[in-house]
């Protein structure tokens, strides 16, 4: 087994500093992987952001031994119940299972690529699930000390991921919108059968291909389609939908649905994935989670978004106008805004 080349305490301190200074999620994750690799010497990884509400993955950075099989790998990941990130607390090791074959992801795919152990992590707080990370090791198993080290990192990394998502709500330039509808048609095993002309450009901006490979372009699409399979299999109940930041404050929502039996025979049981600009309502929900607003603050902001002034908000919430103003001051501080117009522009994307 490879021996860690840096002391865990010093590595932990470096990770905390990275988390405190990070401003965008891709740079943060890339630098975290470099630091974790020095500390734990894994051979491959998959690091995804997740929609904090639906927990469905998006915007991955990956280095996996089976990239050409990414659709299959994603499908198996979502259909694997053991150590699923939705129920994960801390770090879970494949090697801790009495029988690792209970993991379809490992038994049907990864073991054939020499993977002997997986360290699975989920990054959650009371505002949602912000990301998940799998570390793959071919040379032996992760140790208890390594697991403890990784577990300590979940809290600062979670906060950093949420904060980098909050940074995306600053609109720096006019949005580049699609010149046509964005949609794909996938087979039951998640092969892309067809897509609209404008789709590849937007997907490549959302999930740049790893190592120049084309497969990663559709990674976020595979995730929502695989979540649909998980729902149909009774493994999870979250909707097959995820929200992903594209650029300059523009958020997109990816959703998956099964094509009904009214279609031609060769298209039945296929999966349609649509991509559209995130609605103001869904964007507002994400905004309140990313900026860690309290339930009261979220309610105040929701009433403001509906056009209410302080008097109206106070009436609907059975509060004094002074209390509403106090909540507003707290919201302005948390969101780095100083007036209602700026706040609502960022929150609603209007």
C-alpha angles and dihedrals in degrees: 000000000000114000117228110251098207130052111256094231093057091042090052090052091051091050091051091051090050090051093049094052102036118119103173129040099227094054090044093052094045092053093043091054090052091052095044091049091056090049102042106018099221120169104219141010147184116210116181135174114228134208101255092222104040096027090220114145130246142159098033130191109201146170106183132161093233105045094145086059094051095126091053092043092052092048092051092046092057093043093052110097099184114090091359109174092232090069099028121122113189118327127340124195125208088215090062091065116098088225117018089195088082085079107080089193091061100032098047100035125359098052088059087059093053098260110152102173140018127201107202122196134179124197109216140155134166090283096058146279110309103179149339133221133196119191116198124206126191097176106069130304135309111261128232089250091054091048091051091049092051092046091056089056097059096082099051092039092050092052091047094050091050092047093050089052089053089054090061093069092076107101108215101173138001113294120259102228129195120268090217144007118305114222143133136197117218133190119237088264089053100254112151107245100174142347139184118263096251096049103082094056094053094044093050089054091049097045113018110209115261115244090351092299119146096214096075091060089079096040096113090047091053090053097056091043091049090050088056088055090049091052091048090049092052092242097119138009102206113115118259093251137109136180118220132183114238106179143308096016095314114134125192129201119215118198133179130208136168117251108242127237094260090081125090113287095253090056099047118118091017120134124239118208118193127193122200140155110281111258119244090248094053091042091053091052091052091046093055091050095046093051093045095238117180118242090258092049090048090052092050091050092047091053090048090051088055090058101264124147125214093274093051093044091050091051095049094046096041091238134128117258087241090059091048089053090051090053090048092052090053091048091050090051095048094046097040091237128128106198140032096251093056091044095052093042091058095040098047100028091230 
